[in-house]
Amino acid sequence: MRIDIGNSLDTVASPGMSSDTLDSLDRQVDAIHTTIVPKIHDNSFGYAALNLLSPEETKQLLDFTEHFSDFSNVLTIGIGGSALGSATLSTSLGLSGHYVLDNIDPSANLNILTNIDFTDTVVNIVSLSGSTIETISNFLVVRDHMNKQNIDWTSQTFVTTSGTGTLYDLSNKYDLPLLPFPESIPGRFSALSSVSLAPISILGGPVEEILKGAQNGFDSLSTSIYNSPPYAYGAITSELFNLGITSNSLMPYSEHLETFTEWFAQLWSESLGKDGIGQIPLRAMGATDQHSQLQLYRAGKRNLMVTFIDIVDHKTELNIPPSEFEDFDYLSNLPLETLLRTELQTTEASLAEAGCPSIRIELDQLNPYSIGELLHGCMASCILFAELQGINGFDQPAVEWGKQALKDILTGKTSSESSSTQNKNSHWIKK
């Protein structure tokens, strides 16, 4: 993984980074990295996410999932980081057979349930706390669905949770296999832990190759932004925020990375949205959203940057055939990959011409190694951004308020949260 920061510099963008600012950031990163390293080694809360499974831990994971190797499908029941990590890995790698229930939309969930062959499906219930309302609700629906089909759900279900909570008790009651959720890793930072890698292993995904790529990302962390792409990205996005760039549009030029943009959005929002700080992560897809969002990026309020993700070699040969359309003769026999990458280049140039800052992340190919490196790099970037801004990147107090309000309303408990919700100031406009 490498990044091109040229279009974020003040010689191109407004606002943009000066060379003096880069040097200042470099000195700050030197100091911060020195303080982060011991926290990583000590498995301190949050920082532990940058550690990777040891060979022994990887073997234990593979041995655990071997029990389910005869099944073709995995249904992950979770929400937020408990589901997005494994979903990102499976969609990025094109693995089939991975289904995800990460919402409580009844029509969408019924559609998933009716299209799964549960006789050939492993169910993985994932929650760090073990008591997430949406996850418990969806599990109960799935269990009822399996019971009605006379399927022994206990023989093809495993739980990923910590050592407390409803799901932990469930695993003990029914003797379900239990995969520990590392309590030192917040859910949104669990994409390279056993939490997310277990479904990938069951589906035959190359877990060890993913971890090799992540290790390369870990090895790239250094005391200087000039030779550390993850730290450079975190430092520059942080400084651009200081200059008024409050939105960051992630725009990969590969549809396999669409779920990755959802994972990144949670990582960036929940980690950095504290104390009036943070960038709003927008999600776009190249080349599609050149025709829907580019107008705003180029000519709207200058509070936005774009992060392009370029895949140098898509490893797919699909050419545009010659046709009777003379005005399009220049497309004859042109690989779609060439067209796609050229559109990225012209979109990047269009933004630069308008002074809109952008950064390009470049991967040689989209494969297990590169997705492991990309995920690790984004987590390191996010942690550095938080450190530079002086905020806690690992908690989510605003989210906890909503969870408490939901539980209090459903249980009939009176609290400041439930009262605020029920006493909402409504002002309907009707015909």
C-alpha positions in Angstrom: 0.0 0.0 0.0 1.2 3.5 -0.9 -0.3 6.9 -0.9 0.0 9.9 -3.1 -0.4 13.1 -1.1 0.5 15.5 -4.0 -3.0 16.8 -4.4 -3.3 17.6 -0.7 -0.4 20.1 -0.8 -0.9 23.9 -0.9 0.7 24.1 -4.3 -2.5 22.3 -5.6 -5.2 22.5 -3.0 -6.9 25.2 -1.1 -6.8 24.5 1.8 -3.7 22.4 1.5 -0.6 21.3 3.3 2.7 23.3 3.2 6.1 21.7 3.3 6.7 23.3 6.7 3.4 21.8 8.0 4.5 18.4 6.8 7.8 18.7 8.6 6.0 19.8 11.8 3.6 16.8 11.5 6.6 14.5 11.0 8.1 15.7 14.4 4.8 15.2 16.1 4.4 11.7 14.7 7.9 10.8 15.9 6.9 11.7 19.5 3.4 10.0 19.2 4.7 6.8 17.7 7.2 6.5 20.6 4.3 6.6 23.1 2.0 4.3 21.0 4.5 1.4 20.7 4.5 0.4 24.4 0.7 0.6 24.5 0.6 -1.8 21.5 3.0 -4.2 23.2 1.1 -4.1 26.5 -2.2 -4.8 24.7 -3.6 -1.6 26.1 -7.3 -1.1 25.3 -7.8 0.0 21.7 -4.1 0.0 20.8 -4.2 -3.8 21.0 -6.0 -3.8 17.6 -2.7 -3.1 15.9 -1.4 -6.4 17.3 -1.9 -9.4 15.1 -2.7 -13.1 15.9 0.5 -15.0 16.6 1.1 -18.3 14.7 -0.1 -20.2 17.7 -3.3 -18.1 18.0 -3.9 -18.5 14.2 -3.6 -22.2 14.6 -6.1 -22.2 17.4 -8.5 -20.2 15.3 -8.1 -22.6 12.3 -8.6 -25.6 14.6 -11.7 -23.9 16.1 -13.3 -23.3 12.7 -12.4 -26.7 11.3 -15.3 -28.0 13.3 -17.6 -26.2 10.8 -15.7 -26.9 7.7 -18.4 -29.1 6.1 -20.8 -26.2 5.9 -21.0 -24.0 2.8 -22.5 -20.9 4.3 -22.0 -18.6 7.3 -24.7 -16.3 8.8 -23.1 -13.6 10.9 -25.5 -12.0 13.4 -24.1 -8.8 14.8 -24.2 -5.1 14.3 -21.6 -2.4 13.6 -18.0 -3.6 14.1 -19.2 -7.0 15.2 -20.3 -7.7 11.6 -18.7 -5.2 9.3 -15.2 -6.6 9.7 -16.0 -10.1 8.4 -18.4 -8.6 5.8 -15.6 -6.4 4.5 -13.2 -9.3 4.2 -15.7 -11.6 2.4 -16.9 -9.0 -0.1 -13.4 -7.7 -0.8 -12.2 -11.2 -1.5 -15.3 -12.3 -3.4 -16.1 -15.2 -1.0 -19.6 -16.6 -1.6 -21.8 -18.0 1.1 -21.5 -15.2 3.7 -24.7 -13.8 4.9 -25.0 -10.9 7.4 -27.9 -9.8 9.7 -26.7 -6.4 10.9 -29.9 -4.6 11.0 -33.5 -5.1 12.2 -35.3 -4.2 9.0 -38.1 -6.9 9.0 -38.6 -7.1 5.2 -34.8 -7.2 4.5 -34.2 -9.8 7.2 -37.1 -12.0 6.0 -35.7 -11.9 2.5 -32.3 -13.2 3.8 -33.9 -15.9 6.0 -36.0 -17.2 3.1 -33.0 -17.4 0.8 -30.6 -19.3 3.1 -30.3 -23.1 3.1 -30.1 -23.4 6.9 -29.2 -27.1 6.7 -25.9 -26.0 5.2 -25.3 -22.9 7.3 -23.2 -22.0 10.3 -24.7 -19.3 12.6 -22.2 -17.0 14.3 -23.6 -14.7 16.9 -21.2 -11.8 17.6 -21.4 -9.2 20.4 -18.6 -7.8 22.6 -21.0 -7.0 25.4 -23.0 -10.2 24.8 -26.2 -8.2 25.3 -26.7 -6.1 22.2 -30.4 -5.7 21.7 -30.4 -5.9 17.9 -28.2 -8.9 17.9 -30.2 -10.8 20.5 -33.4 -9.9 18.6 -32.1 -11.2 15.3 -30.7 -14.4 16.9 -34.1 -15.2 18.5 -35.7 -14.7 15.0 -33.2 -17.0 13.4 -33.4 -19.6 16.1 -37.2 -19.7 15.7 -36.8 -20.0 12.0 -34.5 -23.0 12.3 -36.7 -24.7 14.9 -39.7 -24.4 12.6 -37.5 -26.2 10.0 -36.6 -28.9 12.5 -33.0 -28.0 12.4 -30.9 -28.5 15.5 -29.6 -24.9 15.8 -27.2 -25.8 18.7 -25.2 -28.1 16.4 -24.3 -25.4 13.9 -24.1 -22.2 16.0 -21.1 -20.6 17.7 -20.9 -17.5 19.8 -18.3 -14.7 19.7 -18.4 -12.7 22.9 -16.6 -11.6 26.1 -16.8 -13.5 29.4 -20.1 -11.9 30.5 -23.5 -11.1 29.2 -26.5 -13.0 27.7 -24.6 -14.6 24.9 -22.0 -15.9 27.3 -24.7 -17.5 29.4 -26.4 -18.9 26.2 -23.2 -20.6 25.2 -22.9 -22.2 28.6 -26.5 -23.3 28.8 -26.5 -25.0 25.4 -22.8 -26.0 25.3 -22.2 -23.8 22.2 -18.6 -23.4 21.0 -17.4 -20.0 22.3 -14.9 -17.8 20.5 -13.6 -15.2 22.9 -14.1 -11.5 21.8 -10.8 -9.8 22.8 -11.9 -7.4 25.5 -9.0 -5.0 24.7 -10.3 -4.4 21.1 -13.4 -2.3 20.4 -15.7 -3.8 17.9 -14.9 -1.4 15.0 -11.2 -2.3 15.4 -11.7 -6.0 15.3 -11.5 -6.5 11.5 -8.2 -8.4 11.8 -8.9 -10.3 14.9 -10.4 -13.8 15.4 -13.8 -12.1 15.6 -13.8 -11.3 11.8 -11.5 -14.0 10.6 -13.5 -16.9 11.9 -16.3 -16.7 9.2 -13.6 -16.2 6.6 -11.8 -19.3 7.7 -15.0 -21.4 7.6 -15.6 -20.2 4.0 -12.1 -21.3 3.0 -10.6 -17.8 2.9 -6.8 -17.4 3.2 -6.6 -16.2 6.8 -2.8 -16.5 7.0 -2.3 -14.4 3.8 -4.6 -11.7 5.2 -2.4 -11.6 8.3 0.8 -11.5 6.3 -0.5 -8.3 4.6 -1.5 -6.9 7.9 1.9 -7.6 9.3 3.4 -5.6 6.4 1.1 -2.7 7.5 2.3 -3.1 11.0 6.0 -3.1 9.9 5.3 0.2 8.0 4.6 2.1 11.2 7.6 4.2 12.0 8.6 7.5 13.5 8.3 9.4 10.2 5.4 10.1 8.0 7.7 10.2 5.0 8.1 6.4 5.0 4.9 5.3 6.7 1.7 5.5 4.5 -0.7 4.8 7.4 0.8 7.5 9.6 1.0 9.9 6.6 -2.7 9.5 5.9 -3.7 9.9 9.5 -1.5 13.0 10.0 -2.6 14.7 6.8 -6.3 14.1 7.2 -6.0 15.4 10.8 -4.3 18.6 9.7 -6.7 19.1 6.8 -9.5 18.9 9.4 -7.7 21.7 11.3 -7.8 23.7 8.1 -11.6 23.3 7.8 -11.9 20.0 5.9 -14.8 18.4 7.8 -15.9 15.8 5.3 -13.8 12.9 3.8 -15.3 11.1 0.9 -13.9 7.6 0.4 -14.1 6.7 -3.2 -12.7 3.2 -4.2 -12.6 2.2 -7.9 -13.6 -1.3 -7.2 -17.1 -2.5 -6.3 -15.5 -5.2 -4.1 -14.7 -2.4 -1.7 -18.2 -1.1 -1.2 -18.6 -2.8 2.2 -15.2 -1.6 3.1 -16.5 2.0 2.8 -19.2 1.1 5.3 -16.5 -0.3 7.7 -14.4 2.8 7.2 -17.3 5.1 7.9 -17.9 3.5 11.3 -14.2 3.5 12.1 -13.8 7.2 11.2 -17.1 8.4 12.7 -17.3 6.5 16.0 -13.6 6.9 16.7 -13.1 10.6 15.8 -16.5 12.2 16.4 -15.7 13.6 19.9 -15.6 17.1 21.5 -16.6 18.9 18.3 -13.9 17.1 16.4 -14.0 14.7 13.5 -14.5 14.3 9.7 -17.8 13.1 8.3 -17.0 10.0 6.2 -18.9 10.0 3.0 -19.2 7.0 0.8 -18.8 7.0 -3.0 -18.0 4.5 -5.7 -15.9 5.2 -8.8 -16.7 5.6 -11.5 -20.5 5.6 -10.8 -20.5 8.6 -8.4 -18.6 10.8 -10.8 -22.0 11.2 -12.3 -23.8 11.9 -9.0 -21.4 13.5 -6.4 -18.5 15.0 -8.4 -20.4 18.2 -9.0 -20.5 18.9 -5.3 -16.9 17.9 -4.7 -15.6 20.2 -7.4 -17.9 23.2 -7.0 -19.5 23.0 -3.6 -18.3 24.4 -0.3 -14.6 23.8 0.2 -14.9 21.7 3.4 -14.4 18.3 1.7 -11.6 16.1 0.7 -11.7 12.9 -1.4 -9.7 9.7 -0.7 -9.4 7.7 -3.9 -8.5 4.0 -3.7 -6.9 2.7 -6.9 -6.4 -0.9 -7.8 -3.5 -1.0 -10.3 -4.2 -4.5 -11.6 -7.8 -5.8 -11.4 -6.6 -9.2 -12.8 -9.6 -9.3 -15.1 -9.6 -9.2 -18.9 -12.7 -7.7 -20.2 -12.4 -5.6 -23.4 -14.8 -3.3 -25.2 -15.5 -4.9 -28.6 -15.4 -2.9 -31.9 -18.8 -1.6 -32.8 -20.7 0.4 -35.5 -20.5 3.6 -33.4 -17.8 5.6 -35.3 -17.8 8.3 -32.7 -16.5 5.7 -30.2 -13.9 4.0 -32.3 -11.3 5.0 -29.7 -13.0 2.5 -27.3 -12.4 -0.5 -29.6 -10.6 -3.3 -27.8 -10.0 -1.0 -24.8 -9.9 -3.0 -21.5 -12.5 -1.8 -19.1 -9.8 -1.8 -16.5 -7.9 0.9 -18.5 -11.1 2.9 -18.9 -11.8 2.7 -15.1 -8.3 3.8 -14.1 -8.3 6.6 -16.7 -11.5 7.8 -15.2 -9.9 7.9 -11.8 -7.0 9.9 -13.1 -9.3 12.4 -14.8 -11.5 12.8 -11.8 -8.5 13.3 -9.6 -7.2 16.0 -12.0 -10.6 17.6 -12.2 -10.6 18.1 -8.4 -7.0 19.3 -8.4 -7.9 21.9 -11.0 -10.6 23.2 -8.8 -8.3 23.2 -5.7 -10.2 20.4 -3.9 -7.7 18.3 -1.8 -7.5 14.6 -2.4 -5.3 11.7 -1.5 -4.8 8.5 -3.5 -4.3 5.1 -1.8 -2.9 2.6 -4.3 -2.9 -1.1 -4.1 -1.2 -3.3 -6.7 -4.0 -5.8 -6.6 -7.1 -6.5 -4.5 -6.2 -9.7 -2.8 -6.0 -11.2 0.8 -2.5 -9.7 1.4 -3.5 -6.1 0.3 -6.9 -6.1 2.1 -5.1 -7.1 5.3 -2.6 -4.3 4.8 -5.3 -1.8 4.0 -7.4 -2.6 7.0 -4.5 -2.4 9.4 -3.3 0.8 7.8 -6.7 2.5 8.2 -6.9 1.5 11.9 -3.4 2.9 12.4 -4.3 6.1 10.6 -7.4 6.5 12.7 -5.5 6.0 16.0 -2.9 8.6 14.9 -5.6 11.1 13.9 -7.1 10.8 17.4 -3.8 11.1 19.1 -3.0 14.3 17.2 -6.4 15.8 18.1 -6.0 14.8 21.8 -9.2 12.7 21.9 -10.0 9.1 23.0 -10.4 7.2 19.8 -11.7 4.1 21.5 -14.9 5.0 23.3 -18.4 6.0 22.0 -20.3 7.8 24.7 -22.9 9.2 22.3 -23.8 5.8 21.1 -24.2 4.5 24.6 -26.8 7.3 25.3 -29.0 5.9 22.5 -28.6 2.3 23.7 -29.7 3.3 27.2 -32.7 5.2 25.9 -33.8 2.2 23.8 -33.6 -0.2 26.7 -35.4 2.1 29.1 -38.3 2.7 26.7 -38.7 -1.0 25.9 -38.6 -2.0 29.6 -40.9 0.9 30.7 -38.2 2.5 32.9 -38.2 6.2 33.4 -34.9 7.9 32.9 -33.5 11.1 31.5 -32.8 9.3 28.3 -36.2 7.8 27.9 -37.9 11.0 28.9 -36.0 13.0 26.4 -37.0 10.6 23.7 -40.6 10.4 24.6 -40.9 14.2 25.0 -39.5 14.9 21.6 -40.6 18.3 20.2 -42.5 17.4 17.1 -43.7 19.9 14.5 -45.4 17.9 11.6 -46.1 19.4 8.2 -49.1 17.8 6.6 -51.2 18.4 3.5 
